[in-house]
């Protein structure tokens, strides 16, 4: 029996040539409410939003539970999004606390202890974003996108020693997503004969690599497999450039970001870069260029000099006395940028829902109380309506 969906075509031959005819929108294509395609034309997405150096649990935990929860001090910048957020408290990372600022991300993102080598560490397995990308990322041009406000390795791992470095230049991210390979949703595909040549070359390389693998030891086989995964992803991306992009009404090419973001009074323009990246990333999702992303505002043990702060973030978490007002102000500045990103997602309408409705974004850090590198009272939040998901 033919399975009906919005991509179903009537096929036949005329004079020996294959012809196809598309179908009009049929009732069978829609859900029971008649407002969304039953086969998932509007996709669901997953993202990680991460910042380094933790939070203050007593200033993060809401005093009440349920839909009427009151945002505490450090979540006050997210007050307008209260109905969209689930704040998870009372968690602990139980995979061990062996390396400061590293054990927490390993536990929360992989469920396994970090592999520690001296002062360095790597993940024991793929991080949650890549597990999800493996399941839902294959239908888009980019299986996942990784971005960061400052250059650094990030925390998105395919497995041990295989990190997905984030793009920290808003302009480079724009060029990568909306440059020469981008096709506007609903447009006719541009078939470049050079694409098929590149795919043929990749096919030949893959065959040769399979023969090579038989001659390698276990360690080299693992390294080769990681490399070939990247080759396979390139093959899929080339194939998608030859496909007709889905018609998504919410898609629009964002404004091209500036080439450079100079320092202001000796400080990095963190907010400007963060928002420029957010603008591009939101439209990358709306245009279905990817369905999985990781956004790293700052790295573990970062010493970024925030506006109004007298020293770097990590240094202040250990050296500032008392109830640490400067550290508290830094966390709130980061929450302002998180709120900007989530508001941008909410502003994109997708049928009777918003892009934020169609996302789950895990928002978390590397520790709870940073002065003590604590992994109990771990805090997370994500946009999700409990009654609907």
C-alpha positions in Angstrom: 0.0 0.0 0.0 1.3 3.5 -0.9 2.2 5.6 2.1 0.8 9.1 1.7 2.5 12.2 2.7 3.2 15.7 1.4 6.1 14.4 -0.7 4.1 11.7 -2.5 4.4 11.9 -6.3 2.5 10.2 -9.1 5.0 8.5 -11.3 4.7 7.3 -14.9 6.6 7.1 -18.2 6.1 9.1 -21.3 8.0 8.1 -24.4 10.3 6.0 -22.2 11.1 8.9 -19.9 10.1 9.0 -16.2 7.7 11.8 -15.3 6.4 12.8 -11.9 3.4 14.9 -10.8 2.9 16.3 -7.3 -0.3 16.0 -5.4 -2.4 18.9 -4.0 -2.7 19.2 -0.2 -5.0 16.3 0.9 -6.7 15.8 4.2 -4.6 12.7 4.7 -1.5 14.9 4.9 -2.7 16.8 8.0 -3.1 16.1 11.6 -6.5 15.8 13.4 -6.6 19.6 13.9 -5.9 20.4 10.3 -3.1 22.8 11.2 0.1 20.8 10.8 1.4 18.2 8.4 0.9 14.8 9.9 4.3 13.6 8.6 6.2 16.3 10.5 6.7 19.0 8.0 7.6 21.3 10.8 10.5 19.5 12.5 11.4 19.3 16.2 14.8 20.5 17.2 17.3 20.0 20.1 19.9 22.4 21.3 22.4 22.8 24.1 23.0 26.3 25.6 26.0 26.2 27.9 28.0 28.7 30.0 31.0 28.2 32.2 31.7 28.7 35.9 28.3 27.7 37.3 25.6 29.5 39.2 24.7 30.3 42.9 22.1 27.6 43.8 20.3 29.8 46.4 19.9 32.6 43.8 18.8 30.2 41.0 16.2 28.0 42.7 12.6 29.2 42.5 10.9 29.5 45.8 7.7 28.0 44.4 6.9 25.1 42.0 4.3 24.8 39.3 3.3 27.1 36.5 3.2 30.1 38.8 6.8 29.9 39.9 8.6 33.1 40.6 12.0 33.7 39.0 14.7 34.1 41.6 17.5 36.7 41.3 19.7 35.0 38.8 16.7 33.9 36.6 15.0 37.3 36.7 16.2 38.2 33.1 14.1 35.2 32.0 10.9 36.4 33.7 9.1 37.1 30.4 9.7 33.5 29.4 8.5 32.0 32.6 5.6 30.1 31.0 8.0 28.6 28.5 10.6 27.3 30.9 11.1 24.3 33.1 13.6 24.8 35.8 15.1 21.5 37.1 16.6 21.5 40.6 17.9 19.1 43.2 20.0 17.1 40.7 23.5 15.7 41.3 26.1 14.4 38.9 27.0 11.0 40.2 29.7 10.0 37.8 32.5 11.3 40.0 34.1 14.7 40.6 37.7 13.9 39.5 38.6 17.0 37.5 37.3 20.5 38.4 35.0 21.9 35.7 35.4 18.8 33.6 33.6 16.1 35.5 30.3 18.0 35.5 30.0 18.4 31.7 31.1 14.8 31.2 28.4 13.5 33.5 25.6 15.7 32.4 26.3 15.5 28.7 27.4 11.8 28.3 26.3 10.0 31.5 29.8 8.7 31.9 32.9 9.8 33.8 35.5 11.9 32.0 38.6 10.3 30.7 41.3 12.2 32.5 44.9 12.5 31.4 46.8 14.7 33.8 45.2 18.2 33.7 43.3 17.4 30.4 40.2 15.3 29.8 38.0 14.0 27.0 34.5 12.5 26.9 34.1 8.8 27.2 31.4 8.8 24.6 29.3 11.1 22.4 27.6 14.0 24.1 23.8 14.2 24.1 23.6 16.6 21.2 25.5 14.2 19.0 23.4 11.2 20.1 20.3 13.2 19.1 22.0 14.4 15.9 22.6 10.8 14.9 18.9 10.1 15.2 17.4 13.3 13.6 20.2 15.2 12.0 20.5 13.1 8.8 17.6 14.9 7.0 19.2 18.4 7.0 22.2 20.0 5.3 24.1 20.2 8.6 23.7 17.3 11.0 24.5 19.7 13.8 25.9 23.2 14.2 28.2 24.2 17.0 28.7 27.9 17.8 30.6 29.8 20.5 30.9 33.4 21.6 34.7 33.0 22.1 37.1 30.7 20.2 37.6 27.4 22.0 37.1 23.7 21.7 33.6 23.5 23.0 32.0 20.5 24.6 30.3 18.7 21.7 32.0 15.3 21.2 31.4 12.5 18.8 33.4 10.2 21.2 36.8 10.2 22.9 39.2 12.8 21.4 36.7 13.7 18.7 35.4 17.2 19.4 33.2 19.4 17.1 34.8 22.8 17.3 32.3 25.7 17.6 32.3 28.6 15.1 32.9 31.8 17.0 32.7 34.3 14.0 29.2 35.4 13.3 30.2 36.3 9.7 31.8 32.9 9.1 28.7 31.2 10.5 26.5 33.2 8.2 28.7 32.4 5.2 28.8 28.7 6.0 25.0 28.4 6.4 23.7 31.1 4.0 26.5 31.3 1.5 26.9 29.5 -1.8 25.4 26.2 -0.7 22.2 27.6 0.6 19.0 27.1 -1.3 15.9 29.1 -0.4 13.1 26.8 0.8 10.6 26.2 -2.0 13.1 27.0 -4.7 14.1 24.8 -7.6 17.3 22.8 -6.8 20.5 24.0 -8.4 22.2 20.9 -9.8 25.9 21.5 -10.2 27.6 18.8 -12.3 30.7 19.3 -10.1 28.7 17.9 -7.1 28.3 14.5 -8.7 32.0 14.4 -9.6 32.9 15.2 -6.0 30.5 12.4 -4.8 32.1 10.0 -7.2 35.5 10.8 -5.8 34.2 10.3 -2.3 32.8 6.9 -3.2 36.2 5.9 -4.5 37.9 7.1 -1.3 35.5 5.2 0.8 36.2 2.0 -1.1 39.9 2.5 -0.7 39.5 3.3 3.0 37.7 0.0 3.6 40.6 -1.9 2.2 43.0 0.1 4.3 41.1 -0.6 7.4 41.8 -4.4 7.1 45.5 -3.6 7.5 45.2 -1.5 10.7 45.3 -2.1 14.4 42.3 -1.5 16.6 43.4 2.0 17.6 44.0 3.2 14.1 40.7 1.5 13.0 38.9 3.7 15.5 40.6 6.8 14.3 39.9 5.9 10.7 36.2 5.3 11.5 36.0 8.8 13.1 37.5 10.3 10.0 35.2 8.3 7.7 32.2 9.6 9.6 33.2 13.1 8.5 33.5 11.9 4.9 30.1 10.3 5.1 28.6 13.5 6.4 30.2 15.4 3.5 28.6 12.9 1.1 25.2 13.5 2.6 25.6 17.3 2.4 26.5 17.1 -1.2 23.5 14.9 -1.9 21.2 17.4 -0.1 22.4 20.2 -2.3 20.7 18.4 -5.2 17.4 18.0 -3.5 14.4 20.4 -3.6 14.4 22.3 -0.2 11.2 22.1 1.8 9.0 25.1 1.6 9.1 26.8 5.0 7.2 30.1 5.4 9.2 31.1 8.5 12.6 31.0 6.7 14.3 34.2 5.8 18.0 35.0 5.2 19.2 37.0 8.2 21.2 40.2 8.0 24.8 39.6 7.2 26.8 40.1 10.4 29.9 42.4 10.6 33.3 41.0 9.7 34.8 42.0 13.0 33.8 42.9 16.5 36.5 45.0 18.1 37.1 45.2 21.8 35.4 48.0 23.8 37.4 49.6 26.6 39.6 46.5 26.7 36.8 44.1 27.0 35.4 41.6 24.5 32.0 42.6 23.0 30.4 39.4 24.3 26.8 40.6 24.0 27.2 41.8 20.4 28.9 38.6 19.3 26.4 36.4 21.1 23.4 38.2 19.6 24.8 38.2 16.1 25.4 34.4 16.3 21.9 33.9 17.8 20.3 35.8 14.9 22.1 33.5 12.3 21.4 30.3 14.3 17.7 31.0 14.7 17.3 31.3 11.0 19.4 28.3 10.3 16.8 26.4 12.4 13.9 28.1 10.8 15.2 27.3 7.3 15.8 23.7 8.3 19.5 23.8 7.6 20.0 21.9 10.9 17.9 20.5 13.7 20.5 20.1 16.4 22.8 22.8 17.8 25.2 23.5 20.6 25.7 27.1 21.7 28.6 27.8 24.1 28.5 31.3 25.6 31.7 30.6 27.6 34.0 27.7 28.4 34.7 26.0 31.7 37.3 27.9 33.8 37.0 31.0 31.5 38.3 34.3 32.7 36.3 36.5 30.4 36.2 40.1 31.6 32.6 41.1 31.8 31.3 44.7 31.8 31.4 46.1 35.3 33.7 43.3 36.6 37.1 44.1 38.1 38.6 40.7 37.2 38.0 37.6 35.1 34.9 35.4 35.7 36.7 32.3 37.0 39.0 34.3 39.3 36.1 36.1 40.8 34.3 32.9 41.6 37.2 31.9 43.9 38.5 35.3 45.1 35.5 37.5 45.6 34.5 37.6 49.2 31.0 37.5 50.8 28.0 36.8 48.7 29.9 37.6 45.5 27.9 40.4 43.9 30.2 40.7 40.9 29.8 37.0 40.1 26.1 37.2 40.6 26.0 40.1 38.1 27.9 38.1 35.6 25.5 35.2 35.8 22.6 37.6 35.2 24.4 39.1 32.2 24.6 35.6 30.7 20.9 35.0 31.4 20.1 38.2 29.6 21.8 36.7 26.5 20.0 33.4 26.9 16.7 35.3 27.1 17.6 37.2 23.9 18.2 33.8 22.1 15.0 32.2 23.4 12.9 35.3 22.6 14.3 35.2 19.0 13.1 31.5 18.8 9.7 32.5 20.2 9.3 35.3 17.6 9.4 32.8 14.7 6.0 31.6 13.8 5.6 28.0 12.5 2.0 27.3 11.7 0.0 27.5 15.0 3.2 27.2 17.1 6.5 29.0 17.3 10.1 27.8 16.7 10.6 27.8 20.4 7.6 25.5 20.8 9.3 23.2 18.4 12.6 23.2 20.3 13.9 21.6 23.4 17.0 23.5 24.6 19.0 22.2 27.5 20.6 25.1 29.4 23.3 24.3 31.9 26.8 24.9 33.2 29.8 22.9 34.4 29.3 23.1 38.2 26.7 24.3 40.6 28.4 26.5 43.2 31.7 27.3 41.4 33.9 28.3 44.5 33.7 24.7 45.7 33.4 23.0 42.2 30.2 21.3 43.5 28.3 18.8 41.4 25.4 18.4 43.8 22.5 20.9 43.5 23.2 20.9 39.8 20.9 23.2 37.9 19.4 23.0 34.4 16.5 24.6 32.6 14.9 24.1 29.2 12.1 25.6 27.2 9.4 23.0 27.4 5.7 23.0 28.3 5.3 20.0 30.6 1.6 19.5 29.7 2.5 19.3 26.0 5.7 17.3 25.9 
